[in-house]
Amino acid sequence: MEIILGAGPVVKVVMAILVYLSVVSWTIIFFKWRIIGKAMRMSDRFLEYFWAKKHFETISQNLKSYAASPLSVLFREGYQELIRAKRSQEQGNGSDFIPVGSDYIARVLRRASTSETQRLEKYLPFLATTGSTAPFIGLFGTVWGIMDSFHSIGQSGSASLAVVAPGISEALVATAIGLVAAIPAVVGYNHFSHKVDVLNGEMDNFSQEFLNIVERMQRRG
């Protein structure tokens, strides 16, 4: 703390920026840990429920219990589109009826999948930005502090260790704080990006299974 308080104004500004990036990064990490973790748990439970019931109307009545799962959102959007198509057919607008399993239904599922992916990836770019820029920001503070130290040496005319060491140590603190901010951000970004990729794969598989099921239902009338 004594080293930080004794640093120059530019180095202090750099440290303040790095502390801000670190605090926000940790906030995002804890937030995403809860959101993405819950999404994965609920998706596993929803899949078990989906294959256990196999009846769309029954499944739709209990979707609120799986609201955190992106798969339940895909099912809801696809099922609502099927209901609209069915109502259109019952009203006698057979020519306007969109066949089950058509490209239109697939686009509805893709749109829902894209929306869920964007929700899950929200704030992750901040972690990527922090991980890539924090070391360089810290390095800037270090370089500036070293320059300031050498300037002080030139003015004093003394190059003893007692004159050089305090300024160098103050400058190196900026790099250390930059690494402290960057390392958790990079680890968090890679971890959550992998989890989102897993969920994306589950959404793609579920969309295909959904289309296959409704196409079989249509063939059976």
Rosetta constraint file for C-alpha pairs under 8 A:
AtomPair CA 1 CA 5 HARMONIC 6.14 0.50
AtomPair CA 2 CA 6 HARMONIC 6.03 0.50
AtomPair CA 3 CA 7 HARMONIC 6.28 0.50
AtomPair CA 3 CA 166 HARMONIC 7.97 0.50
AtomPair CA 3 CA 169 HARMONIC 7.48 0.50
AtomPair CA 3 CA 170 HARMONIC 5.60 0.50
AtomPair CA 3 CA 173 HARMONIC 7.94 0.50
AtomPair CA 4 CA 12 HARMONIC 7.16 0.50
AtomPair CA 4 CA 170 HARMONIC 6.57 0.50
AtomPair CA 4 CA 173 HARMONIC 7.43 0.50
AtomPair CA 5 CA 12 HARMONIC 7.80 0.50
AtomPair CA 6 CA 170 HARMONIC 7.43 0.50
AtomPair CA 7 CA 11 HARMONIC 6.14 0.50
AtomPair CA 7 CA 12 HARMONIC 6.22 0.50
AtomPair CA 7 CA 145 HARMONIC 7.95 0.50
AtomPair CA 7 CA 167 HARMONIC 7.64 0.50
AtomPair CA 7 CA 170 HARMONIC 5.59 0.50
AtomPair CA 7 CA 171 HARMONIC 7.53 0.50
AtomPair CA 8 CA 12 HARMONIC 6.16 0.50
AtomPair CA 8 CA 145 HARMONIC 7.25 0.50
AtomPair CA 9 CA 13 HARMONIC 6.25 0.50
AtomPair CA 10 CA 14 HARMONIC 6.32 0.50
AtomPair CA 10 CA 141 HARMONIC 7.08 0.50
AtomPair CA 10 CA 144 HARMONIC 7.56 0.50
AtomPair CA 11 CA 15 HARMONIC 6.14 0.50
AtomPair CA 11 CA 141 HARMONIC 5.01 0.50
AtomPair CA 11 CA 142 HARMONIC 7.47 0.50
AtomPair CA 11 CA 144 HARMONIC 7.20 0.50
AtomPair CA 11 CA 145 HARMONIC 6.51 0.50
AtomPair CA 11 CA 171 HARMONIC 7.10 0.50
AtomPair CA 11 CA 174 HARMONIC 6.89 0.50
AtomPair CA 12 CA 16 HARMONIC 6.10 0.50
AtomPair CA 13 CA 17 HARMONIC 6.28 0.50
AtomPair CA 14 CA 18 HARMONIC 6.29 0.50
AtomPair CA 14 CA 137 HARMONIC 6.76 0.50
AtomPair CA 14 CA 138 HARMONIC 6.77 0.50
AtomPair CA 14 CA 140 HARMONIC 7.97 0.50
AtomPair CA 14 CA 141 HARMONIC 5.82 0.50
AtomPair CA 14 CA 174 HARMONIC 7.06 0.50
AtomPair CA 15 CA 19 HARMONIC 6.07 0.50
AtomPair CA 15 CA 138 HARMONIC 7.44 0.50
AtomPair CA 15 CA 141 HARMONIC 7.74 0.50
AtomPair CA 15 CA 174 HARMONIC 5.91 0.50
AtomPair CA 15 CA 177 HARMONIC 6.97 0.50
AtomPair CA 15 CA 178 HARMONIC 8.00 0.50
AtomPair CA 16 CA 20 HARMONIC 6.19 0.50
AtomPair CA 17 CA 21 HARMONIC 6.26 0.50
AtomPair CA 18 CA 22 HARMONIC 6.08 0.50
AtomPair CA 18 CA 134 HARMONIC 6.52 0.50
AtomPair CA 18 CA 137 HARMONIC 7.55 0.50
AtomPair CA 18 CA 138 HARMONIC 7.41 0.50
AtomPair CA 18 CA 177 HARMONIC 6.63 0.50
AtomPair CA 18 CA 178 HARMONIC 6.01 0.50
AtomPair CA 18 CA 181 HARMONIC 6.48 0.50
AtomPair CA 19 CA 23 HARMONIC 6.13 0.50
AtomPair CA 19 CA 177 HARMONIC 7.47 0.50
AtomPair CA 19 CA 181 HARMONIC 7.24 0.50
AtomPair CA 20 CA 24 HARMONIC 6.21 0.50
AtomPair CA 21 CA 25 HARMONIC 5.96 0.50
AtomPair CA 21 CA 130 HARMONIC 6.44 0.50
AtomPair CA 21 CA 134 HARMONIC 7.80 0.50
AtomPair CA 21 CA 181 HARMONIC 6.63 0.50
AtomPair CA 22 CA 26 HARMONIC 6.18 0.50
AtomPair CA 22 CA 130 HARMONIC 7.92 0.50
AtomPair CA 22 CA 180 HARMONIC 7.57 0.50
AtomPair CA 22 CA 181 HARMONIC 4.55 0.50
AtomPair CA 22 CA 182 HARMONIC 7.58 0.50
AtomPair CA 22 CA 185 HARMONIC 7.87 0.50
AtomPair CA 23 CA 27 HARMONIC 6.24 0.50
AtomPair CA 24 CA 28 HARMONIC 6.22 0.50
AtomPair CA 25 CA 29 HARMONIC 6.11 0.50
AtomPair CA 25 CA 126 HARMONIC 7.35 0.50
AtomPair CA 25 CA 127 HARMONIC 5.96 0.50
AtomPair CA 25 CA 130 HARMONIC 7.50 0.50
AtomPair CA 25 CA 181 HARMONIC 7.75 0.50
AtomPair CA 25 CA 184 HARMONIC 7.82 0.50
AtomPair CA 25 CA 185 HARMONIC 6.01 0.50
AtomPair CA 26 CA 30 HARMONIC 6.24 0.50
AtomPair CA 26 CA 184 HARMONIC 7.68 0.50
AtomPair CA 26 CA 185 HARMONIC 7.61 0.50
AtomPair CA 27 CA 31 HARMONIC 6.13 0.50
AtomPair CA 28 CA 32 HARMONIC 5.89 0.50
AtomPair CA 28 CA 123 HARMONIC 6.85 0.50
AtomPair CA 28 CA 124 HARMONIC 7.77 0.50
AtomPair CA 28 CA 127 HARMONIC 7.85 0.50
AtomPair CA 29 CA 33 HARMONIC 5.94 0.50
AtomPair CA 29 CA 185 HARMONIC 7.83 0.50
AtomPair CA 29 CA 188 HARMONIC 6.16 0.50
AtomPair CA 30 CA 34 HARMONIC 6.43 0.50
AtomPair CA 31 CA 35 HARMONIC 6.27 0.50
AtomPair CA 32 CA 36 HARMONIC 5.57 0.50
AtomPair CA 32 CA 37 HARMONIC 7.61 0.50
AtomPair CA 32 CA 192 HARMONIC 7.45 0.50
AtomPair CA 33 CA 37 HARMONIC 5.60 0.50
AtomPair CA 33 CA 192 HARMONIC 7.87 0.50
AtomPair CA 34 CA 38 HARMONIC 5.96 0.50
AtomPair CA 35 CA 39 HARMONIC 6.17 0.50
AtomPair CA 35 CA 68 HARMONIC 8.00 0.50
AtomPair CA 35 CA 120 HARMONIC 7.81 0.50
AtomPair CA 36 CA 40 HARMONIC 6.22 0.50
AtomPair CA 36 CA 120 HARMONIC 6.78 0.50
AtomPair CA 36 CA 192 HARMONIC 7.56 0.50
AtomPair CA 36 CA 195 HARMONIC 7.35 0.50
AtomPair CA 36 CA 196 HARMONIC 7.60 0.50
AtomPair CA 37 CA 41 HARMONIC 6.32 0.50
AtomPair CA 38 CA 42 HARMONIC 5.99 0.50
AtomPair CA 38 CA 68 HARMONIC 6.61 0.50
AtomPair CA 38 CA 69 HARMONIC 7.65 0.50
AtomPair CA 39 CA 43 HARMONIC 5.96 0.50
AtomPair CA 39 CA 68 HARMONIC 5.22 0.50
AtomPair CA 39 CA 69 HARMONIC 4.71 0.50
AtomPair CA 39 CA 70 HARMONIC 6.79 0.50
AtomPair CA 40 CA 44 HARMONIC 6.35 0.50
AtomPair CA 40 CA 69 HARMONIC 6.94 0.50
AtomPair CA 40 CA 199 HARMONIC 7.10 0.50
AtomPair CA 41 CA 45 HARMONIC 6.44 0.50
AtomPair CA 41 CA 69 HARMONIC 7.85 0.50
AtomPair CA 42 CA 46 HARMONIC 5.93 0.50
AtomPair CA 42 CA 66 HARMONIC 5.77 0.50
AtomPair CA 42 CA 67 HARMONIC 7.96 0.50
AtomPair CA 42 CA 68 HARMONIC 6.25 0.50
AtomPair CA 42 CA 69 HARMONIC 5.05 0.50
AtomPair CA 43 CA 47 HARMONIC 6.13 0.50
AtomPair CA 43 CA 66 HARMONIC 7.54 0.50
AtomPair CA 43 CA 68 HARMONIC 7.91 0.50
AtomPair CA 43 CA 69 HARMONIC 4.80 0.50
AtomPair CA 43 CA 70 HARMONIC 6.89 0.50
AtomPair CA 43 CA 71 HARMONIC 6.08 0.50
AtomPair CA 43 CA 72 HARMONIC 7.58 0.50
AtomPair CA 44 CA 48 HARMONIC 6.45 0.50
AtomPair CA 45 CA 49 HARMONIC 6.22 0.50
AtomPair CA 45 CA 66 HARMONIC 7.82 0.50
AtomPair CA 46 CA 50 HARMONIC 5.85 0.50
AtomPair CA 46 CA 66 HARMONIC 6.31 0.50
AtomPair CA 46 CA 69 HARMONIC 7.34 0.50
AtomPair CA 46 CA 71 HARMONIC 7.38 0.50
AtomPair CA 46 CA 72 HARMONIC 6.94 0.50
AtomPair CA 47 CA 51 HARMONIC 6.17 0.50
AtomPair CA 47 CA 71 HARMONIC 7.99 0.50
AtomPair CA 48 CA 52 HARMONIC 6.05 0.50
AtomPair CA 49 CA 53 HARMONIC 6.13 0.50
AtomPair CA 49 CA 59 HARMONIC 7.74 0.50
AtomPair CA 50 CA 54 HARMONIC 5.71 0.50
AtomPair CA 50 CA 59 HARMONIC 6.59 0.50
AtomPair CA 53 CA 58 HARMONIC 7.05 0.50
AtomPair CA 53 CA 59 HARMONIC 6.68 0.50
AtomPair CA 54 CA 59 HARMONIC 7.48 0.50
AtomPair CA 55 CA 59 HARMONIC 6.19 0.50
AtomPair CA 56 CA 60 HARMONIC 6.05 0.50
AtomPair CA 56 CA 79 HARMONIC 7.35 0.50
AtomPair CA 57 CA 61 HARMONIC 6.55 0.50
AtomPair CA 58 CA 62 HARMONIC 7.23 0.50
AtomPair CA 59 CA 63 HARMONIC 6.64 0.50
AtomPair CA 60 CA 76 HARMONIC 6.97 0.50
AtomPair CA 60 CA 79 HARMONIC 7.90 0.50
AtomPair CA 62 CA 66 HARMONIC 7.66 0.50
AtomPair CA 63 CA 67 HARMONIC 6.23 0.50
AtomPair CA 63 CA 72 HARMONIC 6.42 0.50
AtomPair CA 63 CA 76 HARMONIC 7.81 0.50
AtomPair CA 66 CA 72 HARMONIC 6.32 0.50
AtomPair CA 67 CA 72 HARMONIC 6.46 0.50
AtomPair CA 67 CA 73 HARMONIC 7.27 0.50
AtomPair CA 68 CA 72 HARMONIC 7.87 0.50
AtomPair CA 69 CA 73 HARMONIC 6.91 0.50
AtomPair CA 70 CA 74 HARMONIC 6.44 0.50
AtomPair CA 70 CA 113 HARMONIC 7.61 0.50
AtomPair CA 70 CA 116 HARMONIC 6.04 0.50
AtomPair CA 70 CA 199 HARMONIC 7.95 0.50
AtomPair CA 70 CA 203 HARMONIC 7.32 0.50
AtomPair CA 71 CA 75 HARMONIC 6.23 0.50
AtomPair CA 71 CA 202 HARMONIC 7.77 0.50
AtomPair CA 71 CA 203 HARMONIC 6.02 0.50
AtomPair CA 71 CA 206 HARMONIC 7.07 0.50
AtomPair CA 72 CA 76 HARMONIC 6.07 0.50
AtomPair CA 73 CA 77 HARMONIC 6.22 0.50
AtomPair CA 73 CA 112 HARMONIC 7.10 0.50
AtomPair CA 74 CA 78 HARMONIC 6.10 0.50
AtomPair CA 74 CA 109 HARMONIC 5.91 0.50
AtomPair CA 74 CA 112 HARMONIC 5.81 0.50
AtomPair CA 74 CA 113 HARMONIC 6.62 0.50
AtomPair CA 74 CA 203 HARMONIC 7.64 0.50
AtomPair CA 74 CA 207 HARMONIC 7.28 0.50
AtomPair CA 75 CA 79 HARMONIC 5.82 0.50
AtomPair CA 75 CA 210 HARMONIC 7.68 0.50
AtomPair CA 76 CA 80 HARMONIC 5.98 0.50
AtomPair CA 77 CA 81 HARMONIC 6.29 0.50
AtomPair CA 77 CA 108 HARMONIC 6.99 0.50
AtomPair CA 77 CA 109 HARMONIC 6.89 0.50
AtomPair CA 77 CA 112 HARMONIC 6.97 0.50
AtomPair CA 78 CA 82 HARMONIC 6.34 0.50
AtomPair CA 78 CA 105 HARMONIC 6.84 0.50
AtomPair CA 78 CA 108 HARMONIC 6.66 0.50
AtomPair CA 78 CA 109 HARMONIC 6.16 0.50
AtomPair CA 79 CA 83 HARMONIC 6.24 0.50
AtomPair CA 80 CA 84 HARMONIC 6.27 0.50
AtomPair CA 81 CA 85 HARMONIC 6.24 0.50
AtomPair CA 81 CA 105 HARMONIC 7.26 0.50
AtomPair CA 81 CA 108 HARMONIC 7.89 0.50
AtomPair CA 82 CA 86 HARMONIC 6.12 0.50
AtomPair CA 82 CA 100 HARMONIC 7.23 0.50
AtomPair CA 83 CA 87 HARMONIC 6.18 0.50
AtomPair CA 84 CA 88 HARMONIC 6.17 0.50
AtomPair CA 85 CA 89 HARMONIC 6.29 0.50
AtomPair CA 85 CA 97 HARMONIC 5.70 0.50
AtomPair CA 85 CA 98 HARMONIC 6.24 0.50
AtomPair CA 86 CA 90 HARMONIC 6.20 0.50
AtomPair CA 86 CA 97 HARMONIC 7.65 0.50
AtomPair CA 87 CA 91 HARMONIC 6.16 0.50
AtomPair CA 88 CA 92 HARMONIC 6.75 0.50
AtomPair CA 88 CA 93 HARMONIC 5.54 0.50
AtomPair CA 88 CA 94 HARMONIC 7.14 0.50
AtomPair CA 88 CA 96 HARMONIC 7.19 0.50
AtomPair CA 88 CA 97 HARMONIC 6.20 0.50
AtomPair CA 89 CA 93 HARMONIC 5.24 0.50
AtomPair CA 89 CA 94 HARMONIC 5.02 0.50
AtomPair CA 89 CA 96 HARMONIC 7.68 0.50
AtomPair CA 89 CA 97 HARMONIC 5.79 0.50
AtomPair CA 93 CA 97 HARMONIC 6.50 0.50
AtomPair CA 98 CA 102 HARMONIC 7.06 0.50
AtomPair CA 98 CA 104 HARMONIC 7.57 0.50
AtomPair CA 100 CA 105 HARMONIC 6.96 0.50
AtomPair CA 100 CA 211 HARMONIC 7.65 0.50
AtomPair CA 100 CA 214 HARMONIC 6.21 0.50
AtomPair CA 100 CA 215 HARMONIC 5.86 0.50
AtomPair CA 100 CA 218 HARMONIC 6.70 0.50
AtomPair CA 101 CA 105 HARMONIC 6.06 0.50
AtomPair CA 101 CA 106 HARMONIC 6.97 0.50
AtomPair CA 101 CA 211 HARMONIC 5.21 0.50
AtomPair CA 101 CA 212 HARMONIC 7.23 0.50
AtomPair CA 101 CA 214 HARMONIC 6.53 0.50
AtomPair CA 101 CA 215 HARMONIC 5.39 0.50
AtomPair CA 102 CA 106 HARMONIC 6.57 0.50
AtomPair CA 103 CA 107 HARMONIC 6.14 0.50
AtomPair CA 104 CA 108 HARMONIC 6.41 0.50
AtomPair CA 105 CA 109 HARMONIC 6.46 0.50
AtomPair CA 105 CA 211 HARMONIC 7.97 0.50
AtomPair CA 106 CA 110 HARMONIC 6.16 0.50
AtomPair CA 106 CA 207 HARMONIC 7.65 0.50
AtomPair CA 106 CA 211 HARMONIC 7.42 0.50
AtomPair CA 107 CA 111 HARMONIC 5.97 0.50
AtomPair CA 108 CA 112 HARMONIC 6.31 0.50
AtomPair CA 109 CA 113 HARMONIC 6.06 0.50
AtomPair CA 109 CA 207 HARMONIC 6.37 0.50
AtomPair CA 110 CA 114 HARMONIC 6.04 0.50
AtomPair CA 110 CA 207 HARMONIC 8.00 0.50
AtomPair CA 111 CA 115 HARMONIC 6.23 0.50
AtomPair CA 112 CA 116 HARMONIC 6.23 0.50
AtomPair CA 113 CA 117 HARMONIC 6.13 0.50
AtomPair CA 113 CA 200 HARMONIC 7.64 0.50
AtomPair CA 113 CA 203 HARMONIC 6.58 0.50
AtomPair CA 113 CA 204 HARMONIC 7.90 0.50
AtomPair CA 114 CA 118 HARMONIC 6.22 0.50
AtomPair CA 115 CA 119 HARMONIC 6.30 0.50
AtomPair CA 116 CA 120 HARMONIC 6.19 0.50
AtomPair CA 117 CA 121 HARMONIC 6.06 0.50
AtomPair CA 117 CA 196 HARMONIC 7.25 0.50
AtomPair CA 117 CA 200 HARMONIC 6.98 0.50
AtomPair CA 118 CA 122 HARMONIC 6.01 0.50
AtomPair CA 120 CA 196 HARMONIC 6.68 0.50
AtomPair CA 121 CA 125 HARMONIC 7.83 0.50
AtomPair CA 121 CA 193 HARMONIC 7.55 0.50
AtomPair CA 121 CA 196 HARMONIC 7.14 0.50
AtomPair CA 123 CA 127 HARMONIC 7.19 0.50
AtomPair CA 124 CA 128 HARMONIC 6.55 0.50
AtomPair CA 124 CA 189 HARMONIC 6.14 0.50
AtomPair CA 124 CA 192 HARMONIC 7.87 0.50
AtomPair CA 124 CA 193 HARMONIC 7.87 0.50
AtomPair CA 125 CA 129 HARMONIC 6.07 0.50
AtomPair CA 125 CA 189 HARMONIC 7.98 0.50
AtomPair CA 126 CA 130 HARMONIC 6.05 0.50
AtomPair CA 127 CA 131 HARMONIC 6.03 0.50
AtomPair CA 127 CA 185 HARMONIC 4.88 0.50
AtomPair CA 127 CA 186 HARMONIC 6.58 0.50
AtomPair CA 127 CA 188 HARMONIC 7.21 0.50
AtomPair CA 127 CA 189 HARMONIC 5.71 0.50
AtomPair CA 128 CA 132 HARMONIC 6.23 0.50
AtomPair CA 128 CA 185 HARMONIC 6.73 0.50
AtomPair CA 128 CA 186 HARMONIC 6.30 0.50
AtomPair CA 128 CA 189 HARMONIC 6.11 0.50
AtomPair CA 129 CA 133 HARMONIC 5.95 0.50
AtomPair CA 130 CA 134 HARMONIC 5.36 0.50
AtomPair CA 130 CA 181 HARMONIC 7.21 0.50
AtomPair CA 130 CA 182 HARMONIC 5.85 0.50
AtomPair CA 130 CA 185 HARMONIC 6.30 0.50
AtomPair CA 130 CA 186 HARMONIC 7.83 0.50
AtomPair CA 131 CA 135 HARMONIC 7.54 0.50
AtomPair CA 131 CA 181 HARMONIC 7.30 0.50
AtomPair CA 131 CA 182 HARMONIC 4.12 0.50
AtomPair CA 131 CA 183 HARMONIC 6.47 0.50
AtomPair CA 131 CA 184 HARMONIC 7.82 0.50
AtomPair CA 131 CA 185 HARMONIC 5.18 0.50
AtomPair CA 131 CA 186 HARMONIC 4.92 0.50
AtomPair CA 132 CA 136 HARMONIC 7.77 0.50
AtomPair CA 132 CA 182 HARMONIC 7.03 0.50
AtomPair CA 132 CA 186 HARMONIC 7.89 0.50
AtomPair CA 133 CA 137 HARMONIC 6.18 0.50
AtomPair CA 133 CA 182 HARMONIC 7.72 0.50
AtomPair CA 134 CA 138 HARMONIC 6.11 0.50
AtomPair CA 134 CA 178 HARMONIC 4.86 0.50
AtomPair CA 134 CA 179 HARMONIC 6.90 0.50
AtomPair CA 134 CA 181 HARMONIC 6.40 0.50
AtomPair CA 134 CA 182 HARMONIC 5.49 0.50
AtomPair CA 135 CA 139 HARMONIC 6.01 0.50
AtomPair CA 135 CA 175 HARMONIC 6.46 0.50
AtomPair CA 135 CA 178 HARMONIC 4.65 0.50
AtomPair CA 135 CA 179 HARMONIC 5.57 0.50
AtomPair CA 135 CA 182 HARMONIC 6.47 0.50
AtomPair CA 136 CA 140 HARMONIC 6.08 0.50
AtomPair CA 136 CA 178 HARMONIC 7.50 0.50
AtomPair CA 137 CA 141 HARMONIC 6.47 0.50
AtomPair CA 137 CA 175 HARMONIC 7.86 0.50
AtomPair CA 137 CA 178 HARMONIC 6.71 0.50
AtomPair CA 138 CA 142 HARMONIC 6.25 0.50
AtomPair CA 138 CA 174 HARMONIC 4.67 0.50
AtomPair CA 138 CA 175 HARMONIC 4.16 0.50
AtomPair CA 138 CA 176 HARMONIC 7.24 0.50
AtomPair CA 138 CA 177 HARMONIC 6.73 0.50
AtomPair CA 138 CA 178 HARMONIC 4.59 0.50
AtomPair CA 138 CA 179 HARMONIC 7.66 0.50
AtomPair CA 139 CA 143 HARMONIC 6.08 0.50
AtomPair CA 139 CA 174 HARMONIC 6.86 0.50
AtomPair CA 139 CA 175 HARMONIC 5.21 0.50
AtomPair CA 139 CA 178 HARMONIC 7.62 0.50
AtomPair CA 140 CA 144 HARMONIC 6.07 0.50
AtomPair CA 141 CA 145 HARMONIC 6.04 0.50
AtomPair CA 141 CA 171 HARMONIC 6.35 0.50
AtomPair CA 141 CA 174 HARMONIC 5.54 0.50
AtomPair CA 141 CA 175 HARMONIC 7.15 0.50
AtomPair CA 142 CA 146 HARMONIC 6.16 0.50
AtomPair CA 142 CA 168 HARMONIC 7.98 0.50
AtomPair CA 142 CA 170 HARMONIC 7.91 0.50
AtomPair CA 142 CA 171 HARMONIC 4.18 0.50
AtomPair CA 142 CA 172 HARMONIC 5.32 0.50
AtomPair CA 142 CA 173 HARMONIC 7.42 0.50
AtomPair CA 142 CA 174 HARMONIC 5.68 0.50
AtomPair CA 142 CA 175 HARMONIC 6.06 0.50
AtomPair CA 143 CA 147 HARMONIC 6.13 0.50
AtomPair CA 143 CA 171 HARMONIC 7.07 0.50
AtomPair CA 144 CA 148 HARMONIC 6.16 0.50
AtomPair CA 144 CA 171 HARMONIC 7.36 0.50
AtomPair CA 145 CA 149 HARMONIC 6.14 0.50
AtomPair CA 145 CA 167 HARMONIC 6.55 0.50
AtomPair CA 145 CA 168 HARMONIC 6.84 0.50
AtomPair CA 145 CA 170 HARMONIC 6.98 0.50
AtomPair CA 145 CA 171 HARMONIC 4.52 0.50
AtomPair CA 146 CA 150 HARMONIC 6.23 0.50
AtomPair CA 146 CA 167 HARMONIC 6.65 0.50
AtomPair CA 146 CA 168 HARMONIC 5.72 0.50
AtomPair CA 146 CA 171 HARMONIC 6.05 0.50
AtomPair CA 147 CA 151 HARMONIC 6.15 0.50
AtomPair CA 148 CA 152 HARMONIC 6.24 0.50
AtomPair CA 148 CA 167 HARMONIC 7.62 0.50
AtomPair CA 149 CA 153 HARMONIC 6.24 0.50
AtomPair CA 149 CA 164 HARMONIC 6.52 0.50
AtomPair CA 149 CA 167 HARMONIC 5.12 0.50
AtomPair CA 149 CA 168 HARMONIC 6.78 0.50
AtomPair CA 150 CA 154 HARMONIC 6.17 0.50
AtomPair CA 150 CA 164 HARMONIC 7.62 0.50
AtomPair CA 151 CA 155 HARMONIC 6.34 0.50
AtomPair CA 152 CA 156 HARMONIC 6.13 0.50
AtomPair CA 153 CA 157 HARMONIC 5.75 0.50
AtomPair CA 153 CA 158 HARMONIC 5.77 0.50
AtomPair CA 153 CA 159 HARMONIC 5.98 0.50
AtomPair CA 153 CA 163 HARMONIC 6.96 0.50
AtomPair CA 153 CA 164 HARMONIC 7.15 0.50
AtomPair CA 154 CA 158 HARMONIC 7.31 0.50
AtomPair CA 158 CA 163 HARMONIC 7.14 0.50
AtomPair CA 159 CA 163 HARMONIC 6.40 0.50
AtomPair CA 159 CA 164 HARMONIC 6.54 0.50
AtomPair CA 160 CA 164 HARMONIC 6.40 0.50
AtomPair CA 161 CA 165 HARMONIC 5.52 0.50
AtomPair CA 162 CA 166 HARMONIC 7.17 0.50
AtomPair CA 163 CA 167 HARMONIC 7.63 0.50
AtomPair CA 164 CA 168 HARMONIC 6.34 0.50
AtomPair CA 165 CA 169 HARMONIC 6.03 0.50
AtomPair CA 166 CA 170 HARMONIC 6.19 0.50
AtomPair CA 167 CA 171 HARMONIC 6.21 0.50
AtomPair CA 168 CA 172 HARMONIC 6.19 0.50
AtomPair CA 169 CA 173 HARMONIC 6.42 0.50
AtomPair CA 170 CA 174 HARMONIC 7.39 0.50
AtomPair CA 171 CA 175 HARMONIC 7.47 0.50
AtomPair CA 172 CA 176 HARMONIC 6.41 0.50
AtomPair CA 173 CA 177 HARMONIC 6.17 0.50
AtomPair CA 174 CA 178 HARMONIC 6.15 0.50
AtomPair CA 175 CA 179 HARMONIC 6.30 0.50
AtomPair CA 176 CA 180 HARMONIC 6.24 0.50
AtomPair CA 177 CA 181 HARMONIC 6.18 0.50
AtomPair CA 178 CA 182 HARMONIC 6.07 0.50
AtomPair CA 179 CA 183 HARMONIC 5.87 0.50
AtomPair CA 180 CA 184 HARMONIC 7.15 0.50
AtomPair CA 181 CA 185 HARMONIC 6.67 0.50
AtomPair CA 182 CA 186 HARMONIC 6.14 0.50
AtomPair CA 183 CA 187 HARMONIC 6.23 0.50
AtomPair CA 184 CA 188 HARMONIC 5.87 0.50
AtomPair CA 185 CA 189 HARMONIC 5.99 0.50
AtomPair CA 186 CA 190 HARMONIC 6.17 0.50
AtomPair CA 187 CA 191 HARMONIC 6.07 0.50
AtomPair CA 188 CA 192 HARMONIC 6.04 0.50
AtomPair CA 189 CA 193 HARMONIC 5.86 0.50
AtomPair CA 190 CA 194 HARMONIC 6.20 0.50
AtomPair CA 191 CA 195 HARMONIC 6.48 0.50
AtomPair CA 192 CA 196 HARMONIC 6.12 0.50
AtomPair CA 193 CA 197 HARMONIC 6.17 0.50
AtomPair CA 194 CA 198 HARMONIC 6.31 0.50
AtomPair CA 195 CA 199 HARMONIC 6.34 0.50
AtomPair CA 196 CA 200 HARMONIC 6.06 0.50
AtomPair CA 197 CA 201 HARMONIC 6.26 0.50
AtomPair CA 198 CA 202 HARMONIC 6.36 0.50
AtomPair CA 199 CA 203 HARMONIC 6.12 0.50
AtomPair CA 200 CA 204 HARMONIC 6.20 0.50
AtomPair CA 201 CA 205 HARMONIC 6.22 0.50
AtomPair CA 202 CA 206 HARMONIC 5.98 0.50
AtomPair CA 203 CA 207 HARMONIC 6.00 0.50
AtomPair CA 204 CA 208 HARMONIC 6.35 0.50
AtomPair CA 205 CA 209 HARMONIC 6.21 0.50
AtomPair CA 206 CA 210 HARMONIC 5.95 0.50
AtomPair CA 207 CA 211 HARMONIC 6.27 0.50
AtomPair CA 208 CA 212 HARMONIC 6.17 0.50
AtomPair CA 209 CA 213 HARMONIC 6.12 0.50
AtomPair CA 210 CA 214 HARMONIC 6.34 0.50
AtomPair CA 211 CA 215 HARMONIC 6.06 0.50
AtomPair CA 212 CA 216 HARMONIC 6.30 0.50
AtomPair CA 213 CA 217 HARMONIC 6.23 0.50
AtomPair CA 214 CA 218 HARMONIC 6.13 0.50
AtomPair CA 215 CA 219 HARMONIC 6.33 0.50
AtomPair CA 216 CA 220 HARMONIC 6.32 0.50
AtomPair CA 217 CA 221 HARMONIC 6.21 0.50
